[in-house]
C-alpha cells in the first residue's frame, strides 16, 4: 500500500506481511510525523516493511522492518528528501 501525507497513524492488522510505501519526504512539512503500529501483534510472522520513495531514506536506509509483536515506529520528514525515526 502507499501511505498518504494525511495519515497520522497507520495501524496494521493484516493477515499477511505488508509493504508500506511512503510518499516523497518533500510532500510533508518539515517535522511532520506519523506512527506505524502493529495492532494485531503478528509482526514477528507477518513483517511490516516501510519503504522510502525512490532514493530517499529512513535513517539512512531505503526501508525498515517491524518484526516484533506490537512493534511501533515514529517517523518524521525533513520536508525535503529524508525521513528519520524518533
SVG drawing of the C-alpha trace seen along z (x, -y; Angstrom):
<svg xmlns="http://www.w3.org/2000/svg" viewBox="-6 -22 28 38">
<polyline fill="none" stroke="black" stroke-width="0.4" points="0.0,0.0 1.0,-3.6 0.5,-5.9 -0.8,-9.5 0.7,-12.7 -2.6,-13.0 -2.0,-9.7 -1.1,-10.4 -1.4,-6.8 -1.0,-3.7 -2.5,-0.8 -1.7,2.5 -3.7,5.6 -3.3,7.6 -3.3,11.3 -0.1,11.3 3.2,9.5 2.8,6.0 4.9,3.3 4.0,-0.3 5.4,-2.8 5.9,-6.4 5.1,-9.4 8.0,-11.7 9.6,-13.3 9.1,-16.6 5.3,-16.2 5.5,-16.5 6.1,-19.7 9.5,-19.7 8.9,-18.0 5.6,-16.4 5.4,-13.0 3.4,-9.8 3.3,-6.5 3.2,-2.9 1.9,-0.4 1.4,3.4 -2.1,3.6 -2.5,7.4 0.7,8.4 1.7,10.6 4.6,8.6 7.0,11.4 5.5,13.7 3.9,11.1 6.6,8.4 5.7,4.8 8.1,3.2 8.2,-0.5 9.8,-1.7 11.1,-5.2 10.3,-6.6 13.0,-6.4 16.4,-7.2 15.1,-8.7 16.0,-7.2 14.7,-6.4 17.6,-7.0 20.0,-6.3 18.3,-3.1 15.9,-2.6 13.5,-0.6 12.9,0.5 11.1,3.6 8.8,4.0 9.3,7.6 8.3,7.7 4.8,8.3 3.0,5.0 6.0,3.0 5.6,-0.7 7.8,-3.3 7.5,-7.1 8.9,-8.7 9.2,-12.4 10.2,-14.1 12.8,-16.8 10.4,-18.3 12.8,-17.6 14.4,-14.3 14.7,-12.2 12.8,-10.6 14.0,-10.0 13.0,-7.7 12.4,-9.2"/>
</svg>
